[in-house]
Amino acid sequence: MNDTQFQQLNHTVLCYAETIYRFNGVWEGPDPLSPILPLFILQITIAIFATRLFVLLLRAANQPPFVGEILSGIILGPSGLGRIETYRTYCFPTYALPVLEPMAHFALVCYAFLMGLEMDLRSVWRTGRKAKTVAAAGILIPFCTGAVCFIFFLDNQVYKTGYFFWGFALSVTGYSVLCRLLEKQKTLHTEPGKTAMSAALVTDFLSWASLTIALATSSGTKFAYPLLGMAALAGSVKYARPALLWVIRRTPEGQGYSEYYVCSVLTGAFLFGVVTDVLGTHPMIGAFMFGLIIPNEVLEATLVERLEDFVMGILMPAFFAVCGIRTNVDVIASSGASYVGVAFVMVMFCFAKVVSTIIASISCNMPLREALHVGLLMNTKSIMAMILLEVGQQQGALNTQAYTIMVVPVLVMTIIASLVPVLQHPSRNVMPYKRRTVQKSRPEEELRILACIQGMRNVPFIINLLEASNATQRSPISVFALYLVELIGRASAAITVHSARKAGPRNPNHEEAQIDQIISAFDNYELRCDGATVQALTARSAYSTMDEDICSIAKDKRVAIIILPFHKLQTLDGDMEDINPAFRSVNENVLANAPCSVGILIDRGQAETGQFPRRVAVLYFGGPDDREALAYAWRMSEHSAITLTVVRFIAGKDAPPLESMEFVSKAHGAITVNIDSEREKVMDDEFLSNFKIATVNAKSVTYSELVLNDEEETVGAIKSLDEGHDLYVVGKGRGMVSPLTAGLADWCDCPELGPVGDLLVTSEFSSAFSVLVVQQYARVAGLINGSVSPASTANHEEDLGEMDWRPSEAETDAFGSFGSNRRDRDHSH
């Protein structure tokens, strides 16, 4: 035996079964799991079950799925069940790892492609200076901390490039994990939440660049070769993207994308992965780059919808299992390191990003409490941190000890960050929110309005309504124009605040062009109205959670009323066309959960006139919603160009009696509201008396009363007002049951509009007008025997604080003062 052969005897050679599966099962031998295929299926099954179980168990503790996924892998590895000899021998033997590992890295390629699809580079470039400052500090200082600790704490003679992976893993902030945390805890719209989200978006993108650099430094080739190869691949995007655009243009609009297109795109992602592997880096970098260049949002949404559940639910558990197998807490204090030293390093890791981002936030004039909140949130980690560590060990830059020392603080930091929203909930720190209705808003105070927009077709009649709302220096209006965008493609759920009169991108996509037009329209409104201020926002979320965004912003901005566009628009032939049925459920959910009054605005051709409504009519039947409608119209009547007609409908002696005075919400039928009809009638009389006294000399205000006996007479009276008005302001009718509308309520096509609003919208009218259906905010005073009593029926002596919407004596005087300062005008009672 020569020397070469003798040296080969000292090498460890890993042997595993070549049999893929058995034909005879247990009848062939004692170990049915020795073939590769059944063992691999068993491992995947265990990994999927453990991942789902831990995610479910930790959900109650407000922990993100990432924590449960990594913990499940650790439990399956040598730190948990791997200590059991039988389990380790039959379920996760050493010889099976070369089969499980390729599956894990294939999962990473698919995951990287999804991340590329969901990442919006335009949002990264448009991030504000404060967020970029926080992101830069949260990357540089933690990277230096991790690198220094690796160099001085570990024996790095063999693992010379491991400090790159420690430093970059420590600087990661998980954007997707943080987004779900903030959204779940309703802190997405707070200042710390918005700052942390924007900074995390920048950090998330730079993490992929960090991974590329780390791979280049740890590869066996020269450092420059992989980077030059990546630069060449980036240059090929110039040709790949036009090719994809050509394919997309050949697909008829609205047809969708077939399996052929989806498979072709996936093939392109895998080919990019092969090219990046040939160039000296990981295939997932190429898949990520290919996902970034997909040019069409609909195609992105199709790909994400078809791939996400399979990748995250089936493939990624294999990666989590491999991460757990590589983690071994028993070797943390090996190689001469003490547990005290390891604990000190972990504490430094946990504090490095917190301290750096706190300093950066304070330098941007953020209060200390909010800066601390941002620092803790920026410590949220994601799968990207585990990818960096996994690749580092695969490249031979990290040993098991270095790998495990970093995995533990990654989990601890994310667990702590997930508890921050609970400790820092915004409801404990906001200013008092008292003016939740137009009726309670004082004339000399700013009226805050949240105007929701579904598209450019809603803008003209919403601006017409705002112009009619009479913004003046004495009685200003603050408008928050909220553009509602469905969450599709690579976009992430977020709230964006736009700077007024700021030039948009040179080559805007459809959404950006819409935003620019909306901002321009509201800027022009602000310039025309001396007492109006406008702030434009974009809420990007799924339809199922869009109402939560609207209500959260309304509460954050402390608005008095939310204006929602109706989900139908009038066609040229006069019919109401359903533009987007999903917005109907959004409107219904806002009506059920809004923290203030809500108005649904319907246009029946009035916007085409190009002028704001000058002839306003209020159809008054009684109840809190009608009082709110009259309060809003009362404000409009202050405008010198507007005339107001108030018609009160009174049930006559021959009207049929009502057996039960209760209101059942049709959108949420489980809630029954008991009505104190006598109390409501007294409040109506008092409010109308104040209105008539205050406007007795107002020439542009007309008040009349109609005594009717049934709903047929009501319909006839309402239709007789046709061609006389541009805008009808009516109450939804919640909280009041009238014999004049009881029959109409049974035939409502749109219950969210109430009987009168539904009649005005669905009936045939020859004139063009708009309708504003108003629901007044009502505090739920208590729950008795399954029914909910509105706050208006509570005792006057009860201290309802900021939540009580009933007008007090001081507010009644304020309304009198509001009307007494009006110009002398003709008035008839």
Secondary structure, DSSP 8 states (H G I E B T S, - for coil): --HHHHHHTTS-----------SSGGGT-S-TT-SHHHHHHHHHHHHHHHHHHHHHHHHTTT--HHHHHHHHHHHHSTTTGGGSHHHHHHTS-GGGHHHHHHHHHHHHHHHHHHHHHH--HHHHHT--HHHHHHHHHHHHHHHHHHHHHHHHHS--SS-TTHHHHHHHHHH---HHHHHHHHHHTT-TTSHHHHHHHHHHHHHHHHHHHHHHHHHHHHSSS-THHHHHHHHHHHHHHHHHHHHHHHHHHTS-TTS---HHHHHHHHHHHHHHHHHHHHTTS-HHHHHHHHHHT---HHHHHHHHHHHHHHIIIIIHHHHHHHHHHH--GGGTT-TT--HHHHHHHHHHHHHHHHHHHHHHHHHTT--HHHHHHHHHHTT---HHHHHHHHHHHHTTS--HHHHHHHHHHHHHHHHHHHHHHHHT-GGGTS------STTTS-TTS-EEEEEEESSGGGHHHHHHHHHHT---SSS-EEEEEEEEEE--TT--SEEEEE-TT----SS--HHHHHHHHHHHHHHHHHHH-TTEEEEEEEEEE-HHHHHHHHHHHHHHHT-SEEEEE-SEEE-TTS-EEES-THHHHHHHHHHHH-SSEEEEEEEEBGGGGSS---EEEEEE--SHHHHHHHHHHHHHTTSTT-EEEEEEEEE-TTS---S--EEE-STTTT-EEE--HHHHHHHHHHHHHHHHHHTTT-TTEEEEEEEE-SHHHHHHHHHTTTTS-SEEEEE--TT---TTTHHHHTT-S-GGGHHHHHHHHHS--SS-EEEEEEE----EEEEETTEEEEGGGS-TTS--GGG--S--HHHHHHHHHHHHTS----EE-
